[in-house]
């Protein structure tokens, strides 16, 4: 567990490093959204998936380069990632949404399938869930806070 003050200090440092690396994390001040009192981070990525004829590895590209991706025959998944402070668990929490190249949101089963090889023996119900985003108040997937502390 960490304090909210510590979270603010750490996300500020994280964002500073991200800027130096041109990693494209965006820092949101409390006044960006009504009633939000804690800063948070967000990032959008596009993940190319392998086509049936492609032997190339999956790569990540910034969402600004989406024009280049559309001209390629590969499918892609758009990701919207947010790091927010959980006041209940007192830890940073990762909230994210993923969508197919046609714009439709991935279902929870599809997200579990994408992460299956990376989480090992962790029970999928205690790892990734769908919950209301604490700032935007819309459904997002999240890593369960017990797994982020």
N, C-alpha and C positions, 0 to 999 in steps of 0.2 A: 504494500500500500504506500501511496505517496500523498502529499498534501496538494491542494489545488495550486498553491503558490509555487511549489516545486514543479508541477506539471507545466505551468506557464513559463517558468524559467527554462525548462528543458525543451519545450516546443519552440521557444524563441531561438535557442541555440541550434536546434535541429533545422529550423527554417534558414538560419544564417548559413549553415553548411550547405544546405540544399541549393541556395542561391549561388554560392561559390562554385558548386558542381554543375550548375544549370540543370538541376534535377526536377524542376518545375513543381515543387510543392508550393501551394498557395497558403498564406497565413491570413486567417480571418479574425479581425478584431471584434470585440464584443459589440460594437456599434454597427457592425455589418448586418446584423439580424436583430429585430426587435426582441427584447427580453433575454437575449443571450448575454451572459455575464463572463464566460470563460472563452479565451481564444481557442481556435481549433485549426487543423490543417486539412487540406484536401488536395487531391491529385487525380488526373484523368490519364488513363493509359489505354492503348489498343494492343491486344494480343493476337498475333497472327496464328491461326491454327494450321496444321499440316493438311494439305489436300491429299486425296488418295494416291496421286501420282508424284507427290513431292517427298523427297528424302531429306529436305533441309530441316534444321531444328526450328522450334518455335522461337520467335523473337518478339521483343517488346519495342514499340515505337511510340513517341509522344503523340497525343491526340491531334496536335496541330498539323501533323503530317498525314492526316487521314486522306487527303486528296490523292496522294501517291498510292495508298493502300487500295482504294476503290478501283483503280485501274488494273490491279492484279487479280488473278482468278481465285486466290486463296480466300477462305472464310476468315472472319475476325470476330473477336469479342471485345467490346468496349467495357472498361472498368472505371468506376467512380469510387475513390477511396477517401475516407475521412478518419482522422485521428481526433477523438474527442475525450474529454475527461469524464469518467463515470463517477458521479457524486455518491452513488450507492456503494460501489465497490472500492472507490478511492484508488483507481488505476486508470491508465490510458486505455481506451477501447478503440478497436478498429471496426468501423462500419463501412460496408461497400455494397454497390449494386453492379451487376454484370448484365450486359445485353448482347444479343446476337447481332450479326451484321444487318439484319432486317429491322432492328430496333426493338424487338420483343425481349422482355426481361427473362433471364434464365430462371428456371424453377429451382427450388431448394435441392431436389434430387440431382439436378445437373451440376450444381455447385459442389455437392458432395462428391460426385463422380470426378470432377476436375481436381479435387484435393485429396482423393483417396490414397494415392501413392505417397503423398507428402506428410500425412498425419499418422501413419503407422496404425498401431492398435488402439488409438483413442476413439472412444465411442462418438460416433458422428453427431448424436443428439446433444452431447455436452461440449462439442467443439464449435460448430457453426450453426447458428439459428437465424431465424428471421424475426426482427423486432422493429418497433417504431424508432426511427432516428431521433435522438434526444433533442436535437436542435431544429431539424427540418420537419419533424412530426409526420414523416411518411415512411412506408415500409422499406427497410434496408436489411441486408444480411449483416451479421456481426460475428466476430470471434467472441465466444463466451468470455466474459471478463475474468473468470477463474483461470483462463489460459493466457492472459495477457499480463498478469501481475508478476 
